[in-house]
Amino acid sequence: MKKKITIKDIAKAANVSVTTVSFVLNDKGEKMGISKEVIKKVLKVAEEMKFKLNMIASSLRTGKTRSIGLIVEDISNQFFSDLARVIEREAIGLNYRVFYCSTGGDDERAIELVNSLLQANVDGFIITPTENMKKTIDRLLELQCPVVLVDRYFEEQEVSHVVLDNFEGSQTAVHYLLKRGFKKIAFVTNSSQLIQMNLRKQGYVNALSGVGLYDSSRILDLEYHVTEEERIEKISEFLSNNKEIDAVLFGANYLLLAGLQSLRRLALTIPTDKAVISFDDHDSFRLHSPSITVLSQPIEEMGKKTVMLLMKQMNEGSNYKIEKEKKKGTLTIRESV
């Protein structure tokens, strides 16, 4: 029978005291003045020895569950699934578990998920908020729950967040289309009041207004809560009624996925009939013929920074200072322009 690894074994292997190991494994290392080098060494030895902390006993002693609640819009969307993968990897490296939840953009569902995670006594929250979730986040702040928002935020709310520079991202995409000779550029987005979508629209409007080419009739605002078929039909109708459009910027990857089907139905070719660029990459965009040019978000950076800010907030408590991080996107040039 395999011998059970104890903290005494870890202490011996790491050449530190049992007390030091206990503090590190119970997330009290920094608070007790243990150096980052020693903390890292202890965690590495514990991992190599395949030590498993008794989470229930630990939570009873410390009041912590070493768990994080991650609430995103749609875990099946590749952007959010890739982001969640980075967040989980970083959290596991710090001996934290992650509970995934999807709101589907539904405000009531978001409230239910927050309540469930509060009952599960998670140590902190990483949230992609729904359109009307501000009051729920205010409640978490009143309860002094560590919270970091990712992908979007509320302008009037003081809470740490990590987001893309959406305004600049749209400008970059539009300027590239202009440079390639396209002038009648459309924008397909959704009609929500979410900050990231509004900033993408503002960047598009600003870039075209700056060269005297903005035309409000070339913006298609789609309802968020519609079926895929309804999206395809609306985009098809929009393109049929605006035949002069020579390029389209899609505000999200799920919008372009519908747009590609619309273009196919209308027998329009890319980029000969319409050039296209989308926010957020997708595996199918690389495989599509022609491959699709995208404004990619730095998912690795965003995920790491989000976890770092949450850990910092949990460790510093009332001394924590709010941080607002804006990351630059990358225009990944392929064959669709």
N, C-alpha and C positions, 0 to 999 in steps of 0.2 A: 504494500500500500504506500502511495506517495506521501511523503512527509508534508504537512501543512506549513506553509511559509508564515512566519510571524514577524512582528516589527523588530524583535530581537535579532533575527537573522539578517534583516535589512541593515540594522544598525552596525552589526559586525562587518558585513560586506562593504558598507560605505565608510566604515571607520569613524562613526559618529555615535553619540549617545542615543539611547532608546527615547529619551525625552525629545531630542531634536527630531527624530523620525516621526514621533507622534504629532509634534507641532506641524511639521511639513505636510503630513498626510491628512491632517484635519484643517488645512488651509489657514494655519496660524503662524506660518514661518516668518513672513515679513513683519507681522505685528510683534513677534517676539524677538525681532532683531537678527534673525538668521540671514546670512548673506545669500544673494541670488545664486551664487556658484554652488553653495552647499545644498540649497533647495533643489536646484537642477540635478545635482549629483544623486540626491536621495530619490527623487522621482525616477531617474534613469535606472538606478539599481532596483527599485521596486518593480518597474516595468520589466526589466530583464529577468527578474526572479518570478515574474507572473503573479505578483502579490495582488490580492483582491481585498479592498477595504470593505468591511461590513457596513454597508450604506445605512442600514436601519439603526445599528448601534451608534454610528457616527452622528447621524441626524439627531438622535436623542440627546447626545452629549453636547453638540455644538449648536443645535437649532437650525442647522443647514442640511439641505438634501443633496448638495452638489449637483443640482439639476438646473437647466435653463429652459424656459418656454420660448419656442420660436414660432411666431405667427406670421405667415406670409399669405399673399393673395391666392396663389394657386401652385401647389407643390408639383403639379404635373407640367407646368410651364417650364421650359428648359432653363430660363434665366433663374427662376427661383429654386429649381432643383439643384442647379450648379452652385448657387449661392449657399444653399443649405448644406451641401456637401462640404464646402470649405469651412463653414461655421461649425459643423459637427466635428470635423477633423481637428480643428483648433481647440475645441472644447474638450474632446477626448484626451488630447495631449496635456490638458490641464486637469485631468481626472474629473471632468463634468459630463453628465449625460444631457442629451437634448431631446425634448419632446416636440415633435413637429405638429403643426396644425395649419389648415387652409381655411380662409374665410370665404373664398369664392366672391370676394367683393361685397359680401352681405354684412351690413352693420350689426344686425341682431345676432348673427352667427359669431361675429367678432366679440361681442359682449359675453356671450355664452362661453367662448373659449378662454377669455381672460378669467372669468369666474372659476372655471374648471381648473385652470393652472394655479390660481390663488389657493384653491382647496388642496391642490397637490403640493402646496408649499414650495414652489420653485424659488430659487435664490435670485433670479433676475429674468427680465424679458427682453427679447429682441423682436421687434414688431415692424411689419410693413402695414401701416394703418389703412383702414378703409376710409371712404370719403367723409363719414360723419363720426369718426372714432375719437375725436379730440377730448370729449368729456370723459370717456373711459380711460384715456391716458392720463388726464388730469387726476382722476381718482387714484390711479397707481402712484402718481407722484405724491399725492396727499398721504397715501399709505407708506410713503418712503420706500417704495419698491424700486430697485435699480432698473432703469429702462433705457434702451438705445433703439432709435428708429433707423430703419434702413430702406433705401430706395425712394422714400418720400417723407414728408414732414408737414407740420402746420406752422405757417409763418409766425403767428402770434404766440406760439408755445415755446417755452424755454426748456428744451430737452435735447440731449445729445443725439446727433444723427450722422449717418454716413450716406451720401448720395452722389449721383453723377451730376456733373455740370451740364444739365439738360439744355439750357439756353445756348451755350457754346457748341454743344453737340449738334443741334439743329443748324446753327450757322455754318459749322464745318461741312455738313452734308450738302447744304444749299450752295455754298461757295464752290464746292467741287463740281456740282451739276452745272453751275454757271460757267465754270472754267472749261468744261467739256462741251460748251455751246448750247446747252438747254436753257430756254427762257420761260417757257410756259409750264411752270412747276407746280404740281398740286400737293396737298398735304392731307393724308387720311389719318384721323385720330378718333378718340371717343369724346363724348360730351360731358364727361365727369368734371368735377372741380378739383381733382387731384393735382397737387402742385407740380409733379413731374410732367404731366401731360400739358398743363398750361404753359410751363416754361419751354417745352418743345415747340408748342405753337408760337409762342412769342419770339423764339429764336428764328423760326421760319419766316414770320411776318417781318421782323426786323431786317433780316438778310435781303429779302426781296424788295422791301420798301427803300432800302439804301441805294438800290440801283434802278428804282422806278418801275419795278416789274410786279409789284404786289397786286393781286386780284382776289378779293374775298370770296368770289364765287368758286374758286379753285380749292376751297377747304371743305372736306367732308367730315362732319361730326356724327359719329355713330353712337347709338345707345350702347352702354356696356353690357347690359343684361339682355342680349339678343342671341338667337341661335346662330350657329356657323352658317347655315343656309341663308338666313336673313342678311348676314354680313355680306356674303357673296353676292346676293341679289342687289343690295344697296350700292356696293362698289361697282358692279356691272352697270347699273343704271346711271351712276355718277359719271363713269368714263364714257358711256354712250352719249350722254347729254353734253359732254365737254370734249368733243373730239380733238380740239386744238391742243390739249394737254400733251406735252412731249416727255414729261418725267414725273414720277410720283415718289414723295418721301412718306413712308409709313411710320407712324408713331410708336409701333410695338410689333414684335415678331408675329403675334397671333393675328394682327391685322394684315400683315403681308401674306401669311399662309392663306387667308381668305382671298386676298388680292390676286395671288397667283392663279387661283381657280377661276376668278372673274376674268382675268386676261385670257385664260385658255378658252373659256366659253365664248369670248368675243373674237377669238382667233387673232389676238394681238400678240406679236412677238417681242421679246426682250433681247437687246435694247433697241432694236430697229424701230418698232412702233412706240414703245414707251420704255424709258430707262427707269429703273427702280433702285431705291436704297431703303433699308429698314433699320430702325433702332433695335438693338439686341440680336445677337446671333442665334442660330438654330442649326442643328446637325444637317437638316435637309437643305439648308441654304448653300452649304458647301457641295452637296451632292447634286443639286439642281443644275440643269443645263439650259441656259448659262448659269454659272454660280452667281450668288447674290452678294452685292456690296452691302456692308453693314456698318453701323456705328456701334462698336462693341463697348460694353461696360467692363471696367477692370475688376471682374468678379473676385479674383484672388485677393487683390488689395482690399476691396470693400469688405469681404468676409473676415479677413484677418483683423482689420481695423475695428470692425464692429465688436468682435469678441474682446479685443484689447480694451476698448472703451468700457465695455460692460464689467470686465474683471477689475479695472481701475476703479470704477464706481462702487463695486461691491467691497473692495478692500479699503477705500478711503472714506466711505460713508458720507457724513455731513461735510467733510473737508473737500469733497469732490467738486471740481469746477467743470461746468458744461462745456463740451467740445462739439463743434460743428464742422464736419469734414466734407469737402467737395472734391470729387475725383474727376480727372479728365478722361473722356472717352477716346477711343482710337478708331479712325476710319479704316476699315479693312477692305481694301480695294480688290474687287473680283471682276466678273465679266458683265454685270448687269447695267453698266453705265458706259 
